[in-house]
Amino acid sequence: MKKILFIIVTIGFLNTINGQKQFSATLNSTTKVSKEGEGGLYFAGTKNVNYRFSQRISPHGDCIDVVNGFAFVTWYKGGMDQRNLMLSRKNLNVADSPWVTIEFPHKHVGQSGEILKGTGIRGDSHNTAAIGISTIDNTIHIIYDMHAYNKTSLPNDFFNYSVSKKNMAFVSDAEFTLDIFNTKRNYLKSGQDYERMTYPMIHRADDGSLVARYRKGGSGNGDILLAHYNGTSWSNNWLFHEGTLPLPNRNNMYGGERFLNGKFYSGFSIRYANNNNDNPTNGYAYNSGLYFAYTNQVPKSQSSQWFNANNQAITLPIRNNIDKNSDPVKIGEPGDDFGTATNPRTTSDPAWTVTKNGAIHFITRVDNQNVHYYRAAGTSEFSKNKGGLIPNPQVRGEIYSYQGFVFMVEIISGKVVVKVTPEGKNDWSTVYSGTETIRFNHFDAFVENDKLYVYLMQDTRNNTVGEGDKRPLYFQEFTLAVNDKSNTIGVEAEDFTTASSGIVVTDNAAASGGKYIGEFRTNEFLEYNFQINADKAGVYDFNLIASNRNRDDSTMDININGMIYFGVNITRTFDWDIFKASTIPNITLNEGENTIRITQKRSLSSRPDKIELVLKSTLNTDVFSKEAIAIYPNPSSGIFRIKTSFKNITYQLVNIQGSVLEKGKVEENQIDFSKYNSGIYFLRLNSANKTTFIKKILVK
């Protein structure tokens, strides 16, 4: 941090960001999934008394699907005296459509089924409810509430599968009832073994068929099985990843699979059977390694051809061993690269994606550090970084790709946050942070085309509504976009031309350029002088990017070329490390020198990071202002002559506070402002072809 104790006179500058793209995520709507007085199940209380493993069960796992303009989400009804499986659906094609919900008779069985057995009331966070919609026959499939159970212990509930009747996924809201479902069954295909299954997922291929996956066995000692639904029936289970190997290689994979860009990918880490010991064989606590494989086919059987990250053919099932130098699907070892403990600790599944261009990105967490592995399209080596703005995969978010960018959703201080980096790079920035008064504590997300959907549970601690084991559920819809920034002018806040004494420039990894203005006090100012070329003169949106953790009434006075905008509200961000825009639309920058001065009006209520000026339309100065228009005399006693060859010119007279005093049509090339007090004003002229010219005038 550097403190400036006197007025600085330096050469400030603005950088035009040429040829760059900017990713944005815009919140369109927030709707409540659960009804008033109801909520999703949450395992409140004490570990090993009220729950095992973690408190989260709704939303959790592969619990959301969006297809044909309909959103489907699964959850369990709160509280522990309820626990029913629930399915909610919303028609996104119809504005303000309601959520409609089906309540199933099945209730969460609890840890090892002890609630059903009458031996306890603990919940189990493994027992997620996976959903998938087949668009071949428009059926809804849900696999749910299982954690390595056997038929002897839970004969009716060791494996739970509900499927709708055909062509029922998109019926009217009135028809969306329990009657559209067949009776629950304990199998996908009769005659197959479904005992001891955990972690169900359902993936939809481009042809509308489905791939189900689940683990058979336990932690550090399990196999991953897949099955295919062709629109008529399920295939046999087949072995994708074999973990039930002889020691010391006995393991199971932690991760998952996804259809992306016409291929089916798998990304995961490995938990070896003895990784939980004090002296694990391979030297890592819990999970280790990053692994990657893919197939160009819809995987219907073990005979499908798979490849590793280097496009080398591999045979199924995948079998991992502790010799990292001989494992064909391993791409990295975060424990070796970033571990700080004797036995580096990784507990979460890695988050990962593959872009349309073929860039591969993995995010994991080692010894409490966020770690990013990535490989640009067309390259053969993975790069790796830690810390900074790399997102946290332990929030259970996934990373996604969109038009050359990779992004991830997080919950920070109870708010939804979206971070993004260009594909093949580690250049993260925060592009969205929620401003709702509602706080959230976990979520699942889904991306479909240019939409991001985030399914959330409200954090109701210290709240009188929805306390304990019944908490409200919400659903947010975002629009994703990539905008061309070639017409954006940017300036870092620390690159001022002049400033008040006492201004502080502070280092911060979350800020643009790694710095922001801190300790910005009442009536302190920052001023920026810069030149605009003729082809860049025009109407801009002014965006001040700043953090504002505490106040809804943080304000600044902003002077742009002599026009003062008083009391501009600075957007509250609820965190000093989150920076958001405060906007003044339709300001004008003219050819030549321009000046912007920002003055803080409430001490220590904001931290400016940068200014962005986004061009909306040029002034066409070559034909409208420079060659074809003149205003004289200036100064004047109030009568101003307009010399121009353009017809049908309209005008606006604006005071230095930004208020429009008068507007009308220019008649006989003359305007009379003699009734106004002497002072500085701005005259805005508009031609019939929507070009604009602004001139500072002086009434004497």
C-alpha positions, -999 to 999 in steps of 0.1 A, spaced: 0 0 0 13 35 -8 0 66 9 0 99 -10 4 129 13 3 157 -13 -14 167 -45 0 145 -73 5 158 -108 12 129 -131 2 118 -166 -31 99 -162 -42 78 -191 -71 58 -204 -67 25 -222 -90 17 -251 -96 -21 -249 -93 -30 -285 -106 -63 -299 -115 -77 -265 -146 -96 -254 -164 -92 -221 -185 -119 -205 -216 -109 -185 -242 -127 -164 -274 -107 -159 -300 -118 -134 -334 -120 -150 -356 -133 -122 -357 -149 -88 -386 -172 -79 -395 -192 -49 -398 -230 -55 -412 -240 -21 -446 -227 -10 -451 -203 19 -449 -223 51 -430 -251 34 -393 -256 27 -366 -280 17 -352 -305 41 -320 -294 60 -302 -315 86 -302 -290 114 -285 -299 147 -253 -317 157 -232 -340 136 -236 -377 145 -267 -368 165 -289 -353 139 -270 -361 107 -240 -378 92 -214 -363 69 -230 -329 61 -262 -310 67 -271 -305 30 -297 -326 12 -318 -300 -7 -307 -289 -33 -279 -314 -37 -264 -337 -64 -278 -340 -99 -310 -323 -89 -319 -300 -118 -327 -304 -154 -338 -277 -179 -351 -288 -214 -376 -275 -239 -382 -244 -218 -391 -262 -187 -371 -264 -154 -373 -295 -132 -358 -296 -97 -359 -323 -70 -358 -319 -32 -369 -334 1 -397 -318 21 -386 -303 54 -386 -310 83 -374 -343 96 -410 -353 104 -418 -349 67 -389 -359 44 -410 -366 13 -394 -367 -21 -406 -336 -41 -405 -327 -78 -411 -291 -89 -415 -279 -124 -417 -244 -140 -427 -234 -175 -400 -209 -185 -418 -202 -218 -446 -184 -200 -440 -152 -181 -447 -154 -144 -457 -190 -146 -459 -207 -112 -439 -236 -98 -460 -268 -96 -449 -295 -73 -455 -333 -70 -452 -348 -35 -442 -385 -36 -451 -409 -8 -414 -420 -4 -396 -404 26 -359 -400 31 -348 -432 50 -320 -416 70 -285 -427 78 -284 -465 70 -322 -465 69 -323 -460 106 -355 -438 105 -374 -466 88 -360 -491 112 -369 -470 142 -333 -469 155 -325 -432 151 -334 -400 132 -301 -390 116 -302 -376 80 -277 -387 53 -264 -361 28 -253 -389 3 -290 -396 -5 -294 -372 -33 -322 -373 -59 -310 -373 -96 -333 -362 -124 -332 -366 -161 -357 -359 -189 -356 -381 -220 -368 -362 -250 -373 -393 -270 -404 -403 -252 -408 -372 -229 -404 -392 -197 -392 -380 -163 -366 -402 -145 -356 -399 -108 -331 -421 -90 -329 -412 -53 -323 -418 -16 -295 -444 -15 -262 -449 2 -247 -483 -3 -278 -501 10 -285 -538 6 -318 -556 -1 -317 -575 32 -315 -543 53 -340 -522 32 -359 -545 10 -382 -518 -4 -359 -489 -3 -323 -500 -11 -326 -485 -46 -353 -461 -55 -364 -453 -91 -395 -434 -102 -403 -429 -139 -433 -411 -154 -455 -425 -180 -446 -416 -216 -452 -381 -229 -459 -366 -195 -429 -344 -190 -444 -313 -206 -481 -317 -198 -501 -287 -186 -496 -275 -150 -530 -289 -141 -521 -323 -153 -487 -323 -136 -496 -345 -106 -485 -378 -90 -508 -397 -114 -484 -391 -143 -459 -414 -125 -456 -452 -124 -452 -469 -91 -418 -467 -76 -395 -496 -83 -361 -509 -70 -345 -513 -104 -339 -498 -138 -339 -531 -156 -353 -562 -141 -327 -589 -133 -298 -564 -128 -281 -560 -94 -288 -525 -78 -276 -532 -43 -250 -509 -26 -254 -480 -50 -246 -443 -42 -242 -409 -60 -268 -413 -88 -265 -391 -119 -286 -389 -151 -271 -374 -182 -290 -366 -215 -274 -371 -248 -281 -349 -279 -303 -377 -293 -326 -375 -261 -314 -408 -247 -301 -410 -211 -270 -423 -193 -274 -432 -157 -243 -436 -134 -238 -447 -98 -211 -460 -75 -214 -496 -64 -195 -501 -31 -180 -477 -6 -156 -449 -1 -122 -460 -14 -136 -493 -25 -162 -489 -53 -169 -493 -89 -186 -468 -112 -214 -483 -133 -233 -468 -163 -265 -478 -180 -282 -464 -212 -319 -456 -218 -329 -456 -254 -364 -443 -251 -379 -477 -245 -358 -495 -219 -326 -495 -198 -295 -515 -208 -276 -538 -184 -253 -520 -160 -218 -520 -173 -184 -512 -157 -169 -479 -165 -144 -475 -136 -131 -504 -116 -120 -495 -81 -124 -528 -63 -88 -537 -70 -62 -555 -48 -45 -533 -23 -27 -508 -25 -46 -498 -56 -81 -503 -42 -100 -470 -48 -130 -452 -61 -134 -421 -82 -148 -388 -70 -162 -367 -98 -186 -372 -127 -194 -372 -163 -211 -347 -187 -222 -344 -223 -205 -314 -238 -203 -303 -275 -213 -338 -288 -188 -357 -266 -191 -375 -233 -164 -366 -208 -153 -378 -174 -133 -358 -149 -124 -370 -114 -100 -375 -85 -92 -408 -68 -98 -418 -32 -77 -448 -23 -88 -473 4 -62 -462 28 -61 -425 21 -80 -419 54 -52 -435 74 -24 -416 92 2 -430 68 -16 -435 34 3 -456 9 3 -429 -18 10 -400 6 -23 -381 2 -52 -376 26 -86 -383 11 -86 -375 -26 -56 -372 -49 -48 -366 -86 -68 -352 -115 -80 -376 -142 -96 -370 -176 -111 -392 -203 -137 -389 -231 -156 -407 -258 -170 -394 -291 -200 -417 -288 -231 -420 -266 -217 -446 -242 -241 -476 -244 -218 -503 -234 -182 -510 -223 -173 -515 -259 -174 -477 -266 -140 -463 -275 -125 -439 -250 -95 -416 -251 -73 -397 -226 -64 -360 -227 -37 -366 -253 -63 -383 -276 -47 -417 -271 -71 -446 -271 -77 -463 -237 -96 -495 -229 -125 -498 -204 -129 -502 -175 -106 -474 -163 -83 -488 -136 -62 -464 -115 -30 -472 -97 -7 -453 -73 21 -451 -99 13 -417 -113 38 -422 -141 20 -451 -156 -16 -440 -153 -28 -431 -189 -57 -408 -178 -39 -388 -151 -33 -351 -160 -18 -338 -127 -11 -342 -90 -22 -311 -70 -9 -326 -38 27 -327 -52 24 -293 -68 7 -273 -41 4 -294 -10 17 -279 23 9 -307 48 28 -340 53 -1 -358 36 -17 -331 14 -55 -330 19 -81 -328 -9 -117 -336 1 -139 -321 -27 -146 -334 -61 -128 -314 -88 -149 -290 -108 -141 -292 -145 -152 -284 -181 -141 -285 -217 -148 -256 -240 -161 -259 -276 -126 -252 -288 -111 -280 -267 -96 -261 -238 -96 -281 -206 -101 -266 -171 -100 -282 -137 -104 -265 -103 -97 -283 -70 -87 -274 -35 -55 -286 -17 -47 -278 19 -72 -249 19 -59 -234 -14 -80 -231 -45 -60 -246 -74 -66 -242 -112 -52 -266 -139 -59 -256 -175 -47 -263 -210 -55 -241 -240 -69 -255 -271 -42 -269 -294 -15 -273 -267 -2 -304 -250 9 -291 -215 -13 -282 -185 -6 -250 -167 -14 -246 -130 -20 -217 -105 -32 -213 -70 -50 -186 -50 -60 -151 -62 -96 -151 -76 -97 -188 -85 -131 -200 -74 -137 -224 -45 -149 -259 -57 -160 -268 -21 -192 -247 -26 -201 -277 -49 -204 -256 -79 -194 -268 -114 -175 -248 -140 -190 -242 -174 -179 -228 -207 -196 -202 -228 -183 -186 -261 -146 -187 -253 -150 -182 -215 -150 -204 -185 -170 -195 -155 -181 -208 -121 -208 -199 -96 -199 -195 -59 -217 -184 -27 -197 -157 -9 -211 -141 23 -245 -156 14 -245 -141 -21 -244 -156 -56 -211 -147 -72 -200 -155 -108 -163 -155 -117 -149 -159 -152 -117 -164 -171 -109 -165 -208 -106 -201 -219 -71 -215 -217 -60 -188 -191 -60 -181 -154 -72 -145 -155 -103 -146 -132 -126 -117 -126 -159 -113 -108 -187 -104 -132 -217 -108 -109 -224 -106 -72 -259 -107 -58 -274 -77 -40 -305 -94 -25 -313 -91 11 -318 -129 11 -288 -149 21 -281 -184 6 -260 -212 20 -258 -237 -9 -269 -243 -45 -267 -263 -77 -265 -248 -111 -273 -257 -147 -264 -241 -181 -286 -244 -212 -277 -224 -243 -273 -187 -231 -290 -192 -198 -276 -200 -163 -300 -214 -137 -291 -215 -101 -312 -235 -76 -306 -223 -40 -315 -229 -4 -320 -198 19 -297 -194 48 -322 -188 76 -299 -186 106 -309 -157 129 -342 -156 110 -376 -163 124 -390 -179 92 -379 -214 80 -356 -221 109 -341 -255 116 -348 -284 93 -372 -266 69 -358 -238 47 -370 -219 16 -358 -229 -19 -353 -204 -47 -345 -205 -84 -326 -178 -103 -324 -173 -141 -295 -155 -157 -288 -145 -192 -252 -150 -204 -237 -128 -230 -203 -119 -245 -199 -82 -256 -173 -66 -278 -152 -43 -257 -134 -26 -287 -156 4 -280 -148 5 -243 -124 30 -227 -111 19 -194 -90 36 -167 -77 22 -135 -87 43 -105 -51 46 -94 -40 61 -127 -54 96 -119 -39 129 -132 -45 148 -99 -59 140 -65 -65 153 -30 -38 149 -4 -42 117 17 -54 95 -12 -44 59 -6 -37 33 -33 -41 -2 -19 -30 -36 -33 -58 -61 -36 -59 -92 -58 -96 -90 -63 -94 -55 -79 -87 -48 -116 -50 -43 -120 -45 -55 -85 -51 -20 -69 -79 2 -58 -84 35 -39 -88 30 -2 -96 54 26 -115 77 3 -129 104 26 -155 132 24 -147 158 -3 -115 140 -14 -113 138 -52 -97 120 -81 -93 137 -115 -86 121 -149 -76 141 -180 -75 123 -214 -77 128 -251 -104 115 -274 -99 110 -311 -125 122 -335 -137 87 -344 -142 79 -307 -162 111 -298 -198 103 -289 -224 92 -264 -211 69 -237 -224 51 -206 -202 60 -176 -195 31 -152 -176 36 -119 -165 2 -107 -162 2 -69 -167 -18 -37 -192 -7 -10 -196 -32 18 -218 -13 43 -239 16 30 -270 20 9 -264 58 10 -228 60 -3 -227 89 -28 -203 108 -50 -204 140 -70 -191 132 -105 -180 160 -129 -177 151 -165 -164 179 -187 -180 205 -164 -213 188 -161 -218 178 -125 -239 148 -115 -247 153 -78 -252 125 -53 -246 96 -76 -254 65 -55 -226 39 -53 -239 4 -57 -237 -16 -24 -216 -48 -29 -218 -62 7 -181 -71 6 -149 -50 2 -135 -76 -23 -165 -74 -46 -166 -46 -72 -197 -35 -91 -207 -7 -115 -226 25 -107 -238 40 -140 -245 74 -155 -260 68 -189 -257 89 -220 -227 112 -212 -208 128 -240 -171 128 -247 -159 152 -273 -130 152 -296 -99 165 -278 -94 168 -241 -119 155 -216 -120 156 -178 -136 134 -152 -135 142 -115 -151 121 -88 -156 135 -53 -164 113 -23 -194 126 -3 -195 101 25 -162 90 41 -149 55 37 -181 42 21 -166 31 -12 -133 20 -28 -130 29 -65 -114 3 -87 -117 16 -122 -138 36 -147 -153 21 -179 -168 43 -206 -188 23 -231 -195 39 -265 -232 38 -275 -231 60 -306 -205 83 -323 -212 119 -329 -202 117 -366 -181 148 -359 -166 147 -394 -199 156 -410 -220 171 -383 -199 190 -359 -165 197 -374 -175 207 -409 -212 214 -409 -220 233 -376 -209 264 -358 -223 281 -327 -217 319 -322 -212 342 -306 -199 323 -275 -200 339 -249 -233 356 -256 -258 377 -238 -282 349 -246 -288 349 -284 -269 321 -301 -267 316 -339 -265 281 -353 -247 278 -387 -254 244 -403 -265 228 -435 -286 202 -416 -323 205 -414 -347 198 -386 -322 203 -357 -336 199 -322 -319 212 -291 -317 207 -253 -302 233 -229 -287 215 -199 -273 231 -167 -241 220 -150 -261 198 -126 -273 177 -156 -309 190 -156 -326 198 -189 -339 234 -187 -354 237 -221 -358 218 -253 -373 224 -287 -366 229 -324 -340 253 -338 -360 279 -358 -343 303 -383 -309 291 -371 -312 310 -338 -319 302 -301 -327 327 -274 -315 319 -238 -315 354 -225 -340 347 -198 -315 325 -180 -290 336 -154 -254 342 -165 -233 311 -162 -220 279 -180 -245 257 -198 -244 228 -223 -262 229 -256 -271 195 -270 -280 195 -307 -296 165 -325 -299 160 -362 -327 141 -380 -303 111 -385 -298 109 -347 -263 122 -346 -255 144 -316 -233 174 -309 -227 190 -275 -211 223 -269 -203 242 -237 -218 277 -239 -215 308 -217 -244 332 -210 -230 365 -198 
